[in-house]
């Protein structure tokens, strides 16, 4: 992995770590993680295109 990918996935992991404690139920945590992962998968090629 290059430095961009490591920083990108580090940012996504930080967002998940920040948001998960505020969600009370397991379903909400799974839904939050799923939505964050899908958004990350869609945005990575777009963001990468701006820098490389």
KEKE-3310 file (N, C-alpha, C; in steps of 0.2 Angstrom, whole numbers, plus 5000, padded with zeros to 4 digits):
npx = (5004:5002:5007:4996:4985:4986:4984:4972:4963:4966:4960:4947:4946:4948:4936:4926:4930:4928:4914:4907:4906:4896:4884:4870:4865:4869:4865:4864:4878:4883:4876:4881:4895:4894:4889:4899:4910:4905:4904:4917:4923:4917:4922:4936:4942:4939:4944:4958:4960:4961:4973:4983)
npy = (4994:5011:5027:5036:5027:5021:5033:5036:5025:5025:5037:5034:5023:5030:5039:5029:5024:5035:5038:5026:5024:5032:5027:5017:5004:4988:4986:4999:5002:4993:4997:5010:5007:5000:5010:5019:5012:5009:5022:5026:5017:5021:5034:5034:5031:5043:5053:5050:5052:5066:5069:5061)
npz = (5000:4996:5003:5003:5002:5015:5024:5020:5024:5037:5041:5039:5048:5060:5060:5061:5074:5082:5080:5084:5099:5102:5098:5103:5100:5094:5080:5075:5076:5067:5055:5054:5052:5040:5031:5031:5026:5013:5008:5009:5000:4988:4987:4987:4974:4967:4975:4975:4961:4960:4966:4960)
capx = (5000:5006:5005:4989:4980:4987:4981:4964:4960:4967:4955:4941:4946:4947:4929:4923:4932:4925:4907:4904:4904:4889:4878:4868:4863:4873:4862:4866:4885:4884:4874:4886:4901:4892:4888:4905:4913:4902:4906:4924:4924:4915:4926:4943:4945:4938:4949:4964:4960:4962:4980:4987)
capy = (5000:5017:5032:5039:5022:5021:5038:5036:5020:5028:5042:5030:5020:5035:5040:5023:5024:5041:5037:5020:5024:5036:5023:5013:4997:4984:4987:5005:5002:4989:5001:5016:5005:4998:5016:5022:5008:5010:5029:5026:5013:5025:5041:5033:5032:5050:5057:5048:5055:5073:5069:5057)
capz = (5000:4996:5009:5002:5005:5022:5027:5019:5028:5044:5042:5039:5054:5065:5060:5065:5081:5085:5080:5087:5106:5103:5095:5108:5099:5089:5074:5073:5075:5060:5050:5053:5049:5033:5027:5031:5022:5006:5006:5008:4993:4982:4986:4986:4967:4966:4979:4972:4955:4961:4968:4956)
cpx = (5004:5004:4998:4984:4980:4983:4974:4961:4961:4962:4948:4940:4945:4940:4925:4924:4928:4917:4904:4902:4897:4883:4877:4868:4868:4871:4864:4874:4886:4882:4879:4892:4900:4892:4895:4910:4911:4904:4913:4926:4922:4920:4933:4945:4944:4943:4956:4965:4962:4970:4985:4985)
cpy = (5006:5022:5035:5034:5021:5027:5038:5031:5022:5033:5039:5026:5025:5038:5035:5023:5030:5040:5031:5020:5028:5033:5017:5005:4994:4985:4994:5006:4998:4994:5007:5013:5003:5005:5019:5019:5009:5017:5029:5022:5017:5031:5040:5034:5040:5054:5056:5051:5062:5074:5066:5056)
cpz = (5000:5002:5009:5004:5012:5026:5026:5023:5035:5046:5043:5046:5060:5065:5063:5072:5085:5085:5084:5094:5107:5101:5101:5106:5094:5082:5071:5072:5068:5054:5049:5050:5041:5029:5026:5026:5014:5004:5005:5001:4987:4981:4985:4979:4965:4969:4976:4965:4955:4963:4964:4949)
residu = (UNK:UNK:UNK:UNK:UNK:UNK:UNK:UNK:UNK:UNK:UNK:UNK:UNK:UNK:UNK:UNK:UNK:UNK:UNK:UNK:UNK:UNK:UNK:UNK:UNK:UNK:UNK:UNK:UNK:UNK:UNK:UNK:UNK:UNK:UNK:UNK:UNK:UNK:UNK:UNK:UNK:UNK:UNK:UNK:UNK:UNK:UNK:UNK:UNK:UNK:UNK:UNK)
# end
